[in-house]
Amino acid sequence: MLTDMKVGFDVSDLSTNRADGTTRYTAELAKRMPVLVPDNQWLFYAPGKLVINHSTPPNVTKRIVPWPKYWTQLRLPFALEKDKPDVLFMPIQQLPLLRPRKTKTIAVIHDLAVHRFPEQFTYKDWALLQIFSAQVAHEADHIISVSEATARDIEKYYGRTENVHVVHHGVDHARFRLPDNNERNRSWQLLTERYTKLHKPYLLYIGQIQPRKNLERLIAAFEILRHDNPDLQLVIGGGHGWLQKPILERAKHSPVAENILFLGRVPEDLLPALYWQADVFVLPSLYEGFGMPVLEAMACGCPVVTSNVSSLPEVAGDAAVLVDPNSVESITRGIKEALNDKQSLSTKGIEQAKQFDWDKTARETYKIIASIAAHPSR
């Protein structure tokens, strides 16, 4: 493994208050990769105070360089020019347009939903994602794709296959796991203390509140399920998102609105508890670059229903009920199947989740970084 490198790492997401997949990905790799090779120097670049829940090793230097807007393009280049890292690792779909000539680059493409569902983005987000995703596809020395499905999209939309590496997301098995009896009982008490309207049994969704997550069809399926399951509740956890109004209106005017509970952003320490207590976890997305909550639910022993499109069959394997996300009938039928087969799905899900681990993700990612430093740019 190549050592004595100076590696730049854009950890700007850790200066935000977001709780999305990219931020989790950045946090998990920032925690692990510097530990792999103590002889390397890691430069963590960010526009503000970092929200990190672990101590950083002595080979990490935090470069906090404040800037009000467009930090990646207008401020990060100056810090890079001063430090001249051997490799720049961007865990987002963007590269600084200006960067040291000899600094090699690796960027991550998490998904290309902007091509498949452009109408589900605000115009500003659509334009920026189009520009910067194309920039990464054409300029990065190497690209990490978080799934085989996303790698196929990179080839489809940009024609690039050279130096595109599939490295899956992981799951934190120390947090997302089966509870013991005391934890299970205590966790329900903690949940009901915070969410007084929460009751069992419930279906659970965790993720952003945005059109691609297909929540309007999930609500429609829930309305049908309530006919045979009058005590069932639909629990939706997640805050950050966009174009939320139609989703919230759909829930508000549902005939079973009183049984649809929006939790907002869920505190990290309560997330496993929500999975532990749920009857079924449902992620009926129209498209996912990976689908991290599927693994978290499985690792916690929660039966999973998810879509049969994009990366989700790749992540779920045969351990979930796969449904057509464009069909309310299919989603309804899939949830019924999961409710009737909870033990089997729970067992399969626990085994499936064992194949994914953040330590493995960090090792595979670092191998790519090391290989870039050791070989000429493309």
Residue pairs with C-beta under 8 A, 6 or more apart in sequence:
1 36
1 37
1 366
1 367
1 370
2 37
2 370
2 371
2 373
2 374
3 37
3 39
3 40
4 39
4 40
5 37
5 40
5 41
5 86
5 87
5 369
5 370
5 373
6 40
6 41
6 43
6 83
6 84
6 85
6 86
6 87
7 40
7 41
7 42
7 43
7 85
7 86
7 87
7 88
7 89
7 369
8 43
8 45
8 80
8 83
8 85
8 87
8 88
8 89
8 103
9 29
9 30
9 33
9 42
9 43
9 44
9 45
9 88
9 89
9 91
10 45
10 46
10 72
10 76
10 88
10 89
10 90
10 91
10 92
11 26
11 30
11 44
11 45
11 46
11 50
11 91
12 45
12 46
12 47
12 71
12 72
12 76
12 92
13 22
13 23
13 26
13 27
13 91
13 92
14 23
14 26
14 27
14 30
14 46
14 50
14 51
14 52
15 46
15 47
15 48
15 49
15 50
15 51
16 23
17 51
18 240
19 238
19 239
19 240
19 265
19 266
19 268
20 208
20 240
21 110
21 169
21 289
21 290
21 292
22 91
22 92
22 110
24 292
25 91
25 108
25 110
25 146
25 169
26 91
26 92
27 52
27 53
28 170
28 172
28 358
28 361
28 362
29 91
29 358
29 361
29 362
29 365
30 44
30 52
31 52
31 54
32 358
32 359
32 361
32 362
33 42
33 362
33 365
33 366
33 369
34 40
34 42
34 56
34 57
34 59
34 60
35 57
36 362
36 363
36 366
37 366
38 57
38 59
39 59
40 59
41 59
41 61
42 59
42 60
42 61
43 61
43 63
43 83
43 85
44 50
44 56
44 60
44 61
44 62
44 63
45 63
45 65
45 76
45 79
45 80
46 62
46 63
46 64
46 65
47 64
47 65
47 66
47 67
47 71
47 75
48 64
48 66
49 64
50 62
50 64
56 62
63 79
63 83
65 71
65 75
65 76
65 78
65 79
66 75
67 74
67 75
72 92
72 94
72 96
73 96
73 97
73 98
76 96
77 96
77 97
77 98
77 99
80 88
80 96
80 99
80 100
80 103
81 98
81 99
81 100
84 100
84 102
84 103
85 100
85 103
86 102
86 103
86 104
86 373
87 103
87 104
87 105
87 106
87 369
87 372
87 373
88 95
88 96
88 99
88 103
88 104
88 105
88 106
89 106
89 107
89 365
89 369
90 105
90 106
90 107
90 108
90 136
90 140
91 108
92 107
92 108
92 110
93 107
93 108
93 109
93 110
93 129
93 132
93 133
93 136
94 107
94 132
94 135
94 136
95 105
95 107
95 132
95 135
95 136
95 139
95 140
97 135
99 105
104 141
104 372
104 373
104 377
105 139
105 140
105 141
105 142
105 372
106 140
106 141
106 142
106 143
106 144
106 368
106 369
106 372
107 136
107 140
107 143
107 144
108 143
108 144
108 145
108 146
109 133
109 136
109 137
109 143
109 144
109 145
109 146
109 150
109 154
109 289
110 146
110 150
110 289
110 290
111 146
111 150
111 153
111 287
111 288
111 289
111 290
111 310
111 311
112 133
112 150
112 153
112 154
112 157
112 289
113 120
113 212
113 287
113 289
114 121
114 125
114 126
114 129
114 130
114 133
115 153
115 157
116 153
116 287
117 211
117 212
117 286
117 287
118 126
120 210
120 211
120 212
120 243
121 129
121 242
121 243
122 242
122 243
125 242
134 158
136 143
137 143
137 154
137 157
137 158
137 160
138 158
138 160
141 163
141 372
141 377
141 378
142 163
142 164
142 165
142 368
142 371
142 372
142 378
143 154
143 160
143 163
143 164
143 165
144 165
144 166
144 167
144 365
144 368
145 151
145 154
145 164
145 165
145 166
145 167
146 166
146 167
146 168
146 169
146 289
146 290
146 311
147 166
147 168
147 289
147 290
147 310
147 311
147 314
147 315
148 166
148 311
148 314
149 289
149 310
149 311
149 314
150 166
150 289
150 290
150 311
151 164
151 166
154 160
154 161
154 164
155 161
155 164
162 378
163 378
165 364
165 368
167 361
167 364
167 365
167 368
168 290
168 315
168 356
168 361
169 290
169 292
169 295
169 356
169 358
169 361
170 295
170 356
170 357
170 358
170 359
170 360
170 361
171 292
171 295
171 296
171 299
171 353
171 356
171 357
171 358
172 358
173 299
173 353
173 354
173 357
175 271
175 272
176 272
176 275
176 295
176 296
176 299
176 300
176 353
177 272
177 299
177 300
178 300
178 301
178 350
179 187
179 272
179 276
179 300
183 276
184 276
184 277
187 270
187 272
187 273
187 276
187 277
188 273
188 277
190 270
190 273
191 198
191 270
191 273
191 274
191 277
192 198
194 267
194 270
195 261
195 263
197 261
198 233
198 235
198 261
199 231
199 233
200 231
200 233
200 277
200 279
201 229
201 231
201 232
201 233
201 279
202 232
202 233
202 234
202 235
202 261
202 277
202 278
202 279
203 222
203 225
203 232
203 233
203 234
203 235
203 278
203 279
203 280
203 281
203 282
203 335
204 235
204 237
204 274
204 275
204 278
204 280
204 281
204 282
204 297
204 302
205 213
205 215
205 218
205 234
205 235
205 236
205 237
205 238
205 281
205 282
205 283
206 237
206 238
206 266
206 271
206 274
206 275
206 281
206 283
206 293
206 296
206 297
207 213
207 237
207 238
207 283
207 285
207 293
208 238
208 239
208 240
208 241
209 215
209 236
209 238
209 239
209 240
209 241
209 244
209 247
209 248
209 262
210 241
210 242
210 243
210 244
210 247
211 243
211 246
211 247
211 286
212 285
212 286
212 287
213 241
213 283
213 284
213 285
213 286
214 284
214 285
214 286
214 307
214 325
215 236
215 247
215 250
215 251
216 246
216 247
216 250
217 284
217 325
217 326
217 327
217 328
217 331
218 234
218 282
218 284
218 331
219 234
219 250
219 251
219 254
219 260
220 328
220 331
221 284
221 328
221 331
221 332
221 335
222 232
222 234
222 256
222 259
222 260
223 254
223 255
223 256
224 328
224 332
225 232
225 332
225 335
225 336
226 232
226 256
226 259
229 339
232 259
232 279
233 259
233 260
233 261
234 259
234 260
234 261
235 261
235 263
235 274
235 278
236 251
236 260
236 261
236 262
236 263
237 263
237 264
237 265
237 266
237 271
237 274
238 263
238 264
238 265
238 266
239 264
239 265
240 265
248 262
251 257
251 260
251 262
254 260
263 274
266 274
271 296
272 296
272 300
275 281
275 296
275 297
275 300
275 301
275 302
276 300
276 301
276 302
278 297
278 302
279 303
279 339
279 342
280 302
280 303
280 304
280 305
280 335
280 338
280 339
280 342
281 293
281 294
281 297
281 302
281 303
281 304
281 305
282 304
282 305
282 306
282 331
282 335
283 291
283 293
283 294
283 304
283 305
283 306
283 307
283 312
284 305
284 306
284 307
284 323
284 325
284 331
285 291
285 306
285 307
285 309
285 310
285 312
285 325
286 307
286 309
286 325
286 326
287 309
287 310
288 307
288 310
288 311
288 312
288 315
289 310
289 311
290 311
290 315
291 306
291 311
291 312
291 315
291 316
294 304
294 306
294 312
294 315
294 316
294 320
295 315
295 352
295 353
295 356
297 304
297 349
298 304
298 316
298 319
298 320
298 349
298 350
298 352
298 353
299 349
299 350
299 353
301 346
301 349
301 350
302 346
302 349
303 320
303 321
303 338
303 339
303 341
303 342
303 345
303 346
303 349
304 316
304 319
304 320
304 321
304 338
304 345
304 349
305 320
305 321
305 323
305 331
305 334
305 335
305 337
305 338
306 312
306 316
306 320
306 321
306 322
306 323
307 322
307 323
307 324
307 325
308 322
308 323
308 324
308 325
309 325
312 322
313 322
315 356
316 322
316 352
317 352
317 355
318 348
318 352
319 345
319 348
319 349
319 351
319 352
320 345
320 349
320 352
321 334
321 335
321 337
321 338
321 341
321 345
322 334
323 330
323 331
323 333
323 334
324 330
324 331
325 331
338 345
